[in-house]
Amino acid sequence: MISPLPGATPLAAGSCTLPILRFGDAMPKTRSGKVVRRLLRSVAKGEAISQDTSTVDNPAVISQFADSI
């Protein structure tokens, strides 16, 4: 069976279906190890981080994601 071309799918489904991937050294996590998704959501929207970041284990990771946008 011949598989469809990988480049043909976005044209048929639209470019909004393609995910935008960001890579970093680590995920922003709390001291207990939970990923702080609210901060990632704000960075993805392009908003300034105005939430409390005192629970984040390594705040430098947040700026790394923000700088990649």
DSSP file (Angstrom, degrees, kcal/mol; ACC not computed):
  #  RESIDUE AA STRUCTURE BP1 BP2  ACC     N-H-->O    O-->H-N    N-H-->O    O-->H-N    TCO  KAPPA ALPHA  PHI   PSI    X-CA   Y-CA   Z-CA
    1    1 A M              0   0    0      0, 0.0     2,-0.5     0, 0.0     0, 0.0   0.000 360.0 360.0 360.0 137.8    0.0    0.0    0.0
    2    2 A I        -     0   0    0      1,-0.0     0, 0.0     0, 0.0     0, 0.0  -0.797 360.0-139.7 -93.7 127.6    1.3    3.5   -0.9
    3    3 A S        -     0   0    0     -2,-0.5    -1,-0.0     1,-0.1     0, 0.0  -0.558  25.7-102.0 -85.0 152.4    1.0    6.0    1.9
    4    4 A P        -     0   0    0      0, 0.0    -1,-0.1     0, 0.0     5,-0.0  -0.286  46.1 -89.2 -69.0 158.4    0.0    9.6    1.2
    5    5 A L    >>  -     0   0    0      1,-0.1     3,-1.2     2,-0.0     4,-0.7  -0.440  28.4-133.2 -66.9 136.7    2.6   12.3    1.0
    6    6 A P  T >4 S+     0   0    0      0, 0.0     3,-0.5     0, 0.0    -1,-0.1   0.838 105.6  55.1 -61.3 -31.6    3.3   13.9    4.4
    7    7 A G  T 3> S+     0   0    0      1,-0.2     4,-0.6     2,-0.1    -2,-0.0   0.644  96.9  65.5 -76.2 -14.1    3.1   17.4    2.8
    8    8 A A  H <> S+     0   0    0     -3,-1.2     4,-1.5     1,-0.2    -1,-0.2   0.770  87.5  68.6 -80.2 -25.2   -0.3   16.8    1.4
    9    9 A T  H <X S+     0   0    0     -4,-0.7     4,-2.6    -3,-0.5     5,-0.3   0.915  96.0  50.4 -63.9 -46.6   -2.1   16.5    4.7
   10   10 A P  H  > S+     0   0    0      0, 0.0     4,-2.3     0, 0.0    -1,-0.2   0.862 108.8  53.5 -62.5 -32.6   -1.8   20.2    5.8
   11   11 A L  H  < S+     0   0    0     -4,-0.6    -2,-0.2     2,-0.2     4,-0.1   0.890 114.4  40.7 -67.5 -37.4   -3.1   21.4    2.5
   12   12 A A  H  < S+     0   0    0     -4,-1.5    -1,-0.2    -3,-0.2    -3,-0.1   0.877 126.8  32.2 -77.8 -38.3   -6.2   19.2    2.8
   13   13 A A  H  < S-     0   0    0     -4,-2.6    -2,-0.2    -5,-0.2    -1,-0.1   0.648 114.7-108.6 -95.7 -16.8   -6.9   19.8    6.5
   14   14 A G    ><  -     0   0    0     -4,-2.3     3,-1.3    -5,-0.3    -1,-0.2  -0.033  26.0 -89.4 101.3 152.3   -5.6   23.4    6.8
   15   15 A S  G >  S+     0   0    0      1,-0.3     3,-1.4     2,-0.2    -1,-0.1   0.661 114.9  76.0 -73.6 -14.3   -2.5   24.8    8.4
   16   16 A C  G 3  S+     0   0    0      1,-0.2    -1,-0.3    -6,-0.1    -2,-0.1   0.653  85.8  64.9 -71.1 -11.8   -4.3   25.2   11.8
   17   17 A T  G <  S+     0   0    0     -3,-1.3    -1,-0.2    -7,-0.2    -2,-0.2   0.587  80.2  95.4 -85.3  -9.5   -4.0   21.5   12.3
   18   18 A L  S <  S-     0   0    0     -3,-1.4     2,-0.1    -4,-0.2    -3,-0.0  -0.699  74.3-133.1 -84.6 126.6   -0.2   21.6   12.5
   19   19 A P        -     0   0    0      0, 0.0     2,-0.7     0, 0.0    -2,-0.1  -0.443   8.4-132.6 -75.5 151.2    1.1   21.8   16.1
   20   20 A I        -     0   0    0     -2,-0.1     2,-0.4     2,-0.0    -2,-0.0  -0.926  25.7-156.0-102.6 117.3    3.8   24.3   17.0
   21   21 A L        -     0   0    0     -2,-0.7     2,-0.4     2,-0.0     0, 0.0  -0.767  11.0-170.1-100.0 138.2    6.5   22.5   19.0
   22   22 A R        -     0   0    0     -2,-0.4     2,-0.4     2,-0.0    43,-0.1  -0.986   7.5-158.0-123.1 135.8    8.8   24.2   21.4
   23   23 A F        +     0   0    0     -2,-0.4     2,-0.3    42,-0.0     3,-0.0  -0.916  17.4 164.0-116.1 142.1   11.8   22.4   22.9
   24   24 A G        -     0   0    0     -2,-0.4     3,-0.1     1,-0.1    37,-0.0  -0.872  50.2-101.0-143.3 176.6   13.6   23.3   26.1
   25   25 A D  S    S-     0   0    0     -2,-0.3     2,-0.3     1,-0.2    -1,-0.1   0.837  99.9 -11.0 -71.3 -32.5   16.0   21.8   28.6
   26   26 A A  S    S-     0   0    0     35,-0.1    -1,-0.2    -3,-0.0     0, 0.0  -0.953  72.1-101.5-156.5 169.5   13.2   21.1   31.1
   27   27 A M        -     0   0    0     -2,-0.3     2,-0.7    -3,-0.1    35,-0.1  -0.749  45.5-101.3 -95.4 148.3    9.5   21.7   31.8
   28   28 A P        +     0   0    0      0, 0.0     8,-3.0     0, 0.0     2,-0.3  -0.602  56.3 174.9 -70.7 116.4    8.5   24.3   34.4
   29   29 A K  B     -A   35   0A   0     -2,-0.7    28,-3.4     6,-0.3    29,-0.4  -0.865  31.1-117.3-124.5 155.1    7.7   22.2   37.4
   30   30 A T  B >   -B   56   0B   0      4,-2.7     3,-1.7    -2,-0.3    26,-0.2  -0.290  44.1 -96.2 -77.2 173.4    6.7   22.8   41.0
   31   31 A R  T 3  S+     0   0    0     24,-0.9    -1,-0.1     1,-0.3    25,-0.1   0.759 127.5  56.1 -64.6 -22.9    8.9   21.6   43.8
   32   32 A S  T 3  S-     0   0    0      2,-0.1    -1,-0.3     0, 0.0    -3,-0.0   0.499 123.8-103.8 -87.7  -3.0    6.7   18.5   44.1
   33   33 A G  S <  S+     0   0    0     -3,-1.7     2,-0.3     1,-0.3    -2,-0.1   0.507  72.5 139.6 100.3   4.8    7.3   17.7   40.4
   34   34 A K        -     0   0    0      1,-0.1    -4,-2.7     2,-0.0    -1,-0.3  -0.643  56.1-115.9 -84.7 140.2    4.0   18.8   38.8
   35   35 A V  B     -A   29   0A   0     -2,-0.3     2,-1.4    -6,-0.2    -6,-0.3  -0.560  20.6-131.9 -74.2 133.8    4.2   20.6   35.5
   36   36 A V    >>  +     0   0    0     -8,-3.0     4,-1.3    -2,-0.3     3,-0.5  -0.677  33.2 172.3 -90.1  87.3    2.9   24.2   35.7
   37   37 A R  H 3>  +     0   0    0     -2,-1.4     4,-2.6     1,-0.2    -1,-0.2   0.787  69.2  65.2 -69.8 -29.0    0.6   24.2   32.7
   38   38 A R  H 3> S+     0   0    0      1,-0.2     4,-1.8     2,-0.2    -1,-0.2   0.865 103.6  47.5 -64.4 -34.3   -0.9   27.7   33.4
   39   39 A L  H <> S+     0   0    0     -3,-0.5     4,-2.3     2,-0.2    -1,-0.2   0.898 111.4  49.8 -72.1 -40.3    2.5   29.3   32.8
   40   40 A L  H  X S+     0   0    0     -4,-1.3     4,-2.4     1,-0.2    -2,-0.2   0.889 109.4  52.9 -63.3 -38.4    3.0   27.4   29.6
   41   41 A R  H  X S+     0   0    0     -4,-2.6     4,-1.7     2,-0.2    -1,-0.2   0.909 109.4  48.4 -63.1 -42.8   -0.4   28.4   28.4
   42   42 A S  H  X>S+     0   0    0     -4,-1.8     5,-2.2     1,-0.2     4,-0.6   0.897 111.8  49.3 -64.9 -40.7    0.4   32.1   29.1
   43   43 A V  H ><5S+     0   0    0     -4,-2.3     3,-0.9     1,-0.2    -2,-0.2   0.905 109.5  52.2 -65.0 -41.0    3.7   31.8   27.2
   44   44 A A  H 3<5S+     0   0    0     -4,-2.4    -1,-0.2     1,-0.3    -2,-0.2   0.843 108.8  50.3 -65.1 -33.6    2.0   30.1   24.3
   45   45 A K  H 3<5S-     0   0    0     -4,-1.7    -1,-0.3    -5,-0.2    -2,-0.2   0.593 115.2-117.2 -78.7 -10.6   -0.6   33.0   24.1
   46   46 A G  T <<5 +     0   0    0     -3,-0.9    -3,-0.2    -4,-0.6     2,-0.1   0.643  65.0 146.4  83.1  15.0    2.2   35.5   24.1
   47   47 A E      < -     0   0    0     -5,-2.2    -1,-0.3    -6,-0.2     2,-0.2  -0.478  55.1-104.7 -83.1 154.6    1.0   37.0   27.4
   48   48 A A        -     0   0    0     -2,-0.1     2,-0.9     1,-0.1     3,-0.1  -0.540  40.2-106.5 -73.2 144.6    3.3   38.5   30.0
   49   49 A I        +     0   0    0     -2,-0.2    -1,-0.1     1,-0.2     4,-0.1  -0.635  56.0 152.5 -77.3 107.1    3.8   36.2   33.1
   50   50 A S        +     0   0    0     -2,-0.9    -1,-0.2     2,-0.1     3,-0.1   0.408  40.4 100.2-113.7  -2.3    1.8   37.9   35.8
   51   51 A Q  S    S-     0   0    0      1,-0.1     2,-0.5    -3,-0.1    -2,-0.0  -0.266  89.2 -80.2 -79.6 170.5    1.0   34.8   37.8
   52   52 A D        +     0   0    0      1,-0.1     3,-0.2     2,-0.0    -1,-0.1  -0.589  43.8 176.6 -72.1 121.1    2.7   33.7   41.0
   53   53 A T    >   +     0   0    0     -2,-0.5     3,-1.1     1,-0.1    -1,-0.1   0.203  51.5 103.7-110.0  13.4    6.0   31.9   40.0
   54   54 A S  T 3  S+     0   0    0      1,-0.2    -1,-0.1     5,-0.0    -2,-0.0   0.737  78.1  55.8 -69.4 -20.5    7.2   31.3   43.6
   55   55 A T  T 3  S+     0   0    0     -3,-0.2   -24,-0.9   -25,-0.1     2,-0.3   0.571  82.4 106.1 -87.3  -8.4    6.2   27.6   43.4
   56   56 A V  B <   -B   30   0B   0     -3,-1.1   -26,-0.3   -26,-0.2   -21,-0.1  -0.553  63.8-147.6 -76.1 132.5    8.3   26.9   40.3
   57   57 A D  S    S+     0   0    0    -28,-3.4    -1,-0.1    -2,-0.3   -27,-0.1   0.900  90.3  19.2 -66.4 -43.2   11.4   24.9   41.0
   58   58 A N    >   -     0   0    0    -29,-0.4     3,-1.7     1,-0.1     4,-0.5  -0.819  64.6-175.1-132.5  92.3   13.5   26.6   38.3
   59   59 A P  T >> S+     0   0    0      0, 0.0     4,-1.2     0, 0.0     3,-0.7   0.706  78.4  73.8 -63.0 -19.5   12.1   29.9   37.1
   60   60 A A  H 3> S+     0   0    0      1,-0.2     4,-1.5     2,-0.2     5,-0.1   0.777  86.6  64.4 -64.4 -25.1   14.8   30.2   34.3
   61   61 A V  H <> S+     0   0    0     -3,-1.7     4,-1.7     1,-0.2    -1,-0.2   0.867  97.7  54.8 -66.2 -36.0   13.0   27.5   32.4
   62   62 A I  H <> S+     0   0    0     -3,-0.7     4,-2.4    -4,-0.5    -1,-0.2   0.928 107.6  48.4 -63.9 -44.8   10.0   29.8   32.0
   63   63 A S  H  X S+     0   0    0     -4,-1.2     4,-2.4     1,-0.2    -1,-0.2   0.834 106.3  58.7 -66.0 -30.4   12.1   32.5   30.4
   64   64 A Q  H  X S+     0   0    0     -4,-1.5     4,-0.9     2,-0.2    -1,-0.2   0.917 109.7  43.0 -63.7 -42.3   13.7   30.0   28.1
   65   65 A F  H  < S+     0   0    0     -4,-1.7     4,-0.5     1,-0.2     3,-0.4   0.894 113.8  51.6 -69.5 -39.4   10.2   29.1   26.7
   66   66 A A  H >< S+     0   0    0     -4,-2.4     3,-0.9     1,-0.2    -2,-0.2   0.868 107.7  52.3 -66.4 -36.1    9.2   32.8   26.5
   67   67 A D  H 3< S+     0   0    0     -4,-2.4    -1,-0.2     1,-0.2    -2,-0.2   0.743 100.5  62.9 -71.2 -23.0   12.4   33.7   24.6
   68   68 A S  T 3<        0   0    0     -4,-0.9    -1,-0.2    -3,-0.4    -2,-0.2   0.635 360.0 360.0 -78.5 -12.4   11.7   30.9   22.0
   69   69 A I    <         0   0    0     -3,-0.9    -1,-0.3    -4,-0.5    -2,-0.2   0.438 360.0 360.0 -88.2 360.0    8.5   32.7   20.9
